[in-house]
Amino acid sequence: MIVDIAETIIHKLNYKVQFIVGGPANYKDPYGRGCAEKMIHLKNKYPHCFWAAPDEFFTDGSLVNRGTDFGLMPSMFEPGGIVQHEFFVGSTPVIAYKTGGLKDSVIEYQWHNQIGTGYTFEAFKKEDFIFAVERAVGTFANKA
């Protein structure tokens, strides 16, 4: 879903965004191959806004978890989830689909009391994911 919304977000934010997608793709699986092809296309089309290396194992996860503004986890299925906790250790809010362990740990940020661990979306649709990203970016833009 990240590769499906990246171009929209890049345009909405006037190219002032960077996506980093880590992890190898399974080229033997048609779905994995399709995702890898989309990543390579986005990397070539938006070299300053999108980076992925679907051909290699990603070893800089902990560095990215600490240095990024948001962790994107639009997992359709996530029984427990550890990656969101790795983001939380780095004080990085997570934008996630409300499922499994994600719905238990990614708590929607509330402006009025400044409590929450990220942003969620309840319908597994690109539009809802985009709206969650927009809410997160809107909060980040409010420096107070």
Backbone bond lengths (Angstrom), bond angles and torsions (degrees), N, CA, C in turn:
res aa  C-N    CA-C-N  psi(-1)  N-CA   C-N-CA  omega(-1)  CA-C   N-CA-C  phi
1 M - - - 1.449 - - 1.529 110.65 -
2 I 1.335 117.24 -28.96 1.466 119.72 178.51 1.522 110.31 -60.98
3 V 1.333 116.93 -46.18 1.473 118.64 -179.46 1.522 111.03 -68.27
4 D 1.316 117.13 -23.54 1.463 120.27 179.01 1.526 113.15 -76.39
5 I 1.334 117.66 -23.87 1.469 119.69 -179.72 1.525 113.22 -106.44
6 A 1.320 117.72 -13.47 1.474 121.03 -172.18 1.521 112.77 -54.22
7 E 1.320 117.66 -48.28 1.464 120.10 -177.03 1.526 111.36 -62.53
8 T 1.318 116.76 -40.32 1.462 120.85 178.01 1.524 110.60 -61.48
9 I 1.330 116.71 -45.77 1.461 121.12 -179.26 1.528 110.54 -66.46
10 I 1.313 117.26 -40.80 1.465 120.63 178.52 1.528 110.15 -57.11
11 H 1.318 116.53 -45.10 1.472 120.23 179.97 1.524 111.64 -70.49
12 K 1.336 117.83 -43.52 1.469 120.86 -178.91 1.523 111.70 -61.73
13 L 1.330 116.32 -32.85 1.454 120.33 -178.24 1.528 111.92 -99.00
14 N 1.328 115.50 17.12 1.461 121.91 174.43 1.536 112.46 53.15
15 Y 1.315 115.68 44.13 1.464 123.10 176.82 1.532 113.51 65.97
16 K 1.322 117.97 15.48 1.468 121.47 -179.88 1.525 109.60 -102.92
17 V 1.334 114.69 55.17 1.457 122.11 -179.95 1.519 107.51 -152.95
18 Q 1.318 115.50 151.66 1.462 120.40 174.72 1.515 108.80 -134.21
19 F 1.315 115.21 129.03 1.455 122.33 174.39 1.521 108.00 -103.03
20 I 1.323 116.79 135.64 1.457 122.23 171.85 1.519 105.88 -124.39
21 V 1.324 115.62 118.37 1.466 120.71 -179.34 1.521 107.32 -112.61
22 G 1.330 116.57 118.33 1.459 120.91 -177.53 1.507 112.69 -105.97
23 G 1.314 114.41 150.58 1.455 120.95 174.73 1.508 113.29 111.79
24 P 1.332 115.13 148.76 1.466 119.46 -179.31 1.525 111.79 -79.89
25 A 1.317 115.72 152.58 1.468 121.72 176.62 1.526 108.48 -101.89
26 N 1.305 115.89 148.63 1.459 121.58 176.83 1.526 107.83 -90.02
27 Y 1.310 116.24 100.89 1.461 120.96 -177.17 1.528 112.71 -70.33
28 K 1.336 117.61 -15.72 1.473 120.86 178.30 1.522 111.62 -76.41
29 D 1.305 115.73 -22.80 1.459 122.14 179.23 1.523 108.56 -92.00
30 P 1.335 119.37 127.16 1.472 120.80 -178.47 1.528 113.06 -56.42
31 Y 1.322 117.52 -38.33 1.467 120.31 178.90 1.530 110.10 -65.69
32 G 1.331 116.79 -47.73 1.457 121.48 179.38 1.522 112.26 -61.05
33 R 1.318 115.94 -41.47 1.467 120.43 178.37 1.530 110.26 -63.51
34 G 1.328 117.08 -41.90 1.466 121.15 178.48 1.521 111.73 -62.43
35 C 1.338 116.51 -41.71 1.469 120.33 177.80 1.524 110.50 -63.64
36 A 1.328 116.47 -43.67 1.470 120.48 179.98 1.525 110.46 -61.75
37 E 1.313 116.95 -41.94 1.465 120.23 179.27 1.523 111.43 -63.72
38 K 1.339 116.60 -39.66 1.470 120.21 177.01 1.522 110.84 -64.73
39 M 1.344 116.51 -40.23 1.467 120.10 179.47 1.522 110.96 -63.09
40 I 1.305 116.51 -45.31 1.464 120.52 -179.76 1.530 110.38 -63.48
41 H 1.330 116.39 -40.65 1.467 120.58 177.26 1.526 110.96 -60.56
42 L 1.340 117.18 -47.96 1.462 121.33 -179.16 1.530 111.45 -65.20
43 K 1.321 116.63 -38.82 1.466 120.76 178.90 1.530 110.77 -63.07
44 N 1.327 116.32 -39.88 1.464 120.24 179.14 1.526 112.37 -73.76
45 K 1.331 116.89 -37.14 1.462 120.81 -177.51 1.530 112.39 -77.44
46 Y 1.332 116.61 -35.18 1.469 121.99 -176.99 1.534 110.21 -127.53
47 P 1.328 118.40 66.06 1.473 120.58 -173.40 1.526 114.43 -62.02
48 H 1.321 118.92 -22.35 1.459 121.23 179.31 1.528 112.25 -94.37
49 C 1.323 116.78 -5.94 1.468 120.70 -175.43 1.527 113.97 -120.83
50 F 1.328 117.72 -15.30 1.461 119.49 -174.84 1.520 109.56 -141.91
51 W 1.332 115.68 126.94 1.460 121.06 176.47 1.526 109.01 -131.24
52 A 1.298 116.10 135.72 1.458 122.99 173.88 1.513 107.82 -157.19
53 A 1.315 115.94 151.80 1.459 121.84 175.90 1.524 107.34 -136.06
54 P 1.335 116.90 75.63 1.460 119.81 -174.65 1.528 114.17 -68.29
55 D 1.335 117.23 -5.05 1.459 120.70 180.00 1.522 113.39 -92.82
56 E 1.319 117.78 -4.83 1.456 118.82 -174.66 1.520 111.53 -137.16
57 F 1.341 114.95 160.84 1.448 121.56 177.50 1.522 108.65 -75.29
58 F 1.307 117.20 135.21 1.464 123.62 -177.19 1.524 108.62 -90.38
59 T 1.334 117.48 118.42 1.464 120.55 -175.46 1.524 113.96 -108.76
60 D 1.316 117.66 -3.09 1.466 120.43 -176.09 1.520 113.29 -102.04
61 G 1.309 117.19 27.11 1.464 120.94 -176.36 1.510 114.03 -56.72
62 S 1.332 117.63 -46.91 1.467 118.99 -176.87 1.531 111.18 -66.30
63 L 1.314 117.42 -34.86 1.468 120.87 177.33 1.530 110.42 -65.79
64 V 1.317 116.36 -44.22 1.467 121.20 178.75 1.526 109.85 -65.00
65 N 1.328 117.21 -42.12 1.466 120.57 -179.80 1.524 112.05 -57.75
66 R 1.320 117.15 -33.32 1.466 120.90 -179.12 1.522 112.51 -87.93
67 G 1.320 117.98 -22.43 1.450 120.41 -173.22 1.515 116.11 -104.79
68 T 1.294 117.55 -1.15 1.456 120.63 -176.90 1.529 111.06 -97.44
69 D 1.306 116.38 160.18 1.458 120.49 178.02 1.527 111.92 -82.48
70 F 1.352 116.79 -33.63 1.461 121.20 -179.20 1.516 109.55 -146.53
71 G 1.319 115.63 145.66 1.459 121.46 171.09 1.513 108.13 -101.88
72 L 1.320 116.86 129.08 1.465 120.95 -179.14 1.524 109.65 -99.24
73 M 1.321 116.51 123.76 1.459 121.91 -179.95 1.530 110.73 -136.46
74 P 1.311 116.08 72.23 1.461 118.69 178.93 1.530 112.22 -84.93
75 S 1.327 117.02 44.56 1.462 121.57 -178.09 1.520 110.80 -66.68
76 M 1.323 116.05 131.36 1.463 119.72 176.12 1.531 109.76 -72.99
77 F 1.324 116.27 -30.27 1.460 122.34 -178.34 1.518 107.92 -138.61
78 E 1.304 117.01 126.00 1.462 121.77 -179.09 1.523 107.02 -151.15
79 P 1.339 117.95 90.75 1.464 120.13 -172.86 1.527 114.32 -58.93
80 G 1.305 118.52 -43.18 1.460 120.52 179.68 1.506 110.41 -127.52
81 G 1.298 114.10 -58.38 1.459 120.55 178.07 1.503 112.53 86.37
82 I 1.313 115.56 125.17 1.451 121.16 174.53 1.525 110.38 -118.09
83 V 1.331 116.31 -26.73 1.465 120.21 -175.45 1.522 111.04 -61.85
84 Q 1.333 118.20 -40.00 1.456 118.79 179.43 1.529 110.55 -62.12
85 H 1.319 117.39 -34.46 1.463 119.91 178.61 1.530 110.95 -70.36
86 E 1.320 116.50 -32.45 1.464 119.73 174.59 1.532 110.10 -64.19
87 F 1.324 117.42 -39.44 1.466 120.29 174.36 1.527 110.53 -63.93
88 F 1.335 117.20 -43.51 1.463 120.62 -178.07 1.534 111.13 -61.54
89 V 1.342 118.48 -37.25 1.464 121.95 177.67 1.526 109.65 -58.47
90 G 1.320 116.99 -34.01 1.455 121.49 177.30 1.514 113.17 -87.49
91 S 1.338 117.70 10.87 1.473 123.66 -178.14 1.525 111.95 59.64
92 T 1.323 116.05 33.69 1.457 121.74 -178.81 1.523 109.63 -105.00
93 P 1.334 118.11 120.91 1.460 120.21 176.98 1.530 110.87 -67.51
94 V 1.313 115.80 153.06 1.461 122.69 -176.68 1.525 109.69 -115.71
95 I 1.322 115.67 139.66 1.460 122.41 172.97 1.520 105.41 -107.85
96 A 1.332 116.57 116.59 1.463 119.37 -169.78 1.525 112.53 -141.38
97 Y 1.333 113.63 152.55 1.454 120.86 168.80 1.524 107.43 -73.08
98 K 1.311 116.65 138.00 1.461 122.90 -174.42 1.531 110.12 -78.84
99 T 1.341 115.50 85.83 1.458 120.90 -179.25 1.523 109.68 -145.95
100 G 1.318 117.12 153.59 1.457 122.77 173.64 1.511 114.29 44.17
101 G 1.345 115.53 -132.74 1.454 121.53 -179.33 1.511 113.67 -66.99
102 L 1.328 116.78 -21.63 1.466 119.75 178.77 1.528 110.90 -66.88
103 K 1.325 116.75 -41.50 1.470 119.01 -178.92 1.524 111.61 -68.88
104 D 1.334 116.61 -20.35 1.465 120.29 179.02 1.526 112.87 -85.82
105 S 1.333 117.38 -22.24 1.467 118.89 -173.65 1.529 114.34 -118.73
106 V 1.321 118.14 -24.53 1.465 120.04 177.80 1.524 106.94 -92.49
107 I 1.313 114.31 102.32 1.465 121.79 -175.81 1.526 108.21 -99.52
108 E 1.323 116.10 126.33 1.465 121.95 -178.14 1.525 110.75 -55.02
109 Y 1.332 115.57 126.92 1.460 121.71 179.51 1.525 109.76 -65.28
110 Q 1.317 115.57 134.30 1.468 122.72 179.61 1.524 109.24 -113.07
111 W 1.311 116.20 119.36 1.461 121.14 -178.88 1.530 112.30 -61.44
112 H 1.327 117.58 -40.43 1.467 120.23 -172.20 1.526 113.33 -64.87
113 N 1.338 118.23 -30.27 1.462 118.98 179.49 1.535 112.85 -122.56
114 Q 1.317 116.84 3.08 1.462 124.00 178.88 1.530 112.89 53.35
115 I 1.323 114.79 41.54 1.459 121.07 178.27 1.522 108.23 -117.35
116 G 1.310 115.89 140.74 1.453 121.66 177.01 1.513 110.82 145.69
117 T 1.326 115.88 161.59 1.459 120.78 -177.18 1.524 112.45 -115.14
118 G 1.332 116.99 0.69 1.464 118.80 179.63 1.514 112.22 165.88
119 Y 1.323 113.84 -148.08 1.466 122.03 -175.25 1.516 107.96 -139.48
120 T 1.319 116.11 140.92 1.460 119.81 -176.97 1.522 110.70 -127.36
121 F 1.332 113.90 162.48 1.454 119.92 170.80 1.514 107.78 -136.19
122 E 1.352 115.78 143.68 1.454 121.18 -169.57 1.520 114.75 -99.96
123 A 1.312 118.73 -22.96 1.465 121.63 176.92 1.526 107.34 -106.12
124 F 1.332 116.25 129.99 1.460 120.04 -177.12 1.519 109.17 -77.55
125 K 1.340 114.35 72.88 1.462 122.16 -179.44 1.516 108.75 -134.85
126 K 1.336 115.40 147.12 1.464 120.19 -179.47 1.528 111.59 -56.23
127 E 1.324 116.87 -41.91 1.462 120.78 -177.27 1.520 111.41 -60.84
128 D 1.334 116.43 -39.37 1.460 120.04 -179.87 1.526 111.12 -70.23
129 F 1.330 116.73 -37.56 1.458 121.18 176.47 1.528 110.13 -64.41
130 I 1.307 116.79 -44.55 1.471 121.11 177.55 1.522 110.58 -59.20
131 F 1.334 117.70 -42.68 1.461 121.40 179.60 1.528 110.84 -63.02
132 A 1.328 117.71 -38.74 1.468 120.84 177.45 1.531 110.31 -64.59
133 V 1.329 117.00 -41.47 1.465 120.76 177.53 1.532 109.97 -63.03
134 E 1.319 116.84 -42.64 1.471 120.45 179.50 1.532 111.14 -63.08
135 R 1.324 117.91 -39.66 1.474 120.48 177.55 1.524 110.12 -63.75
136 A 1.325 116.64 -42.31 1.464 121.07 179.73 1.522 110.95 -63.40
137 V 1.309 116.97 -46.79 1.472 121.42 -179.62 1.528 109.44 -64.14
138 G 1.319 117.66 -38.13 1.464 121.18 177.67 1.512 111.87 -62.35
139 T 1.321 117.40 -39.73 1.456 121.22 177.27 1.518 110.18 -67.72
140 F 1.312 116.75 -44.36 1.466 121.94 -179.64 1.526 110.89 -61.46
141 A 1.318 117.04 -35.13 1.470 121.03 -179.76 1.524 112.57 -70.35
142 N 1.335 116.54 -21.61 1.456 121.39 179.12 1.533 107.85 -88.01
143 K 1.320 117.37 91.80 1.456 121.93 -173.27 1.529 113.41 -62.97
144 A 1.308 117.43 -25.08 1.471 118.92 177.70 1.516 110.32 -65.20
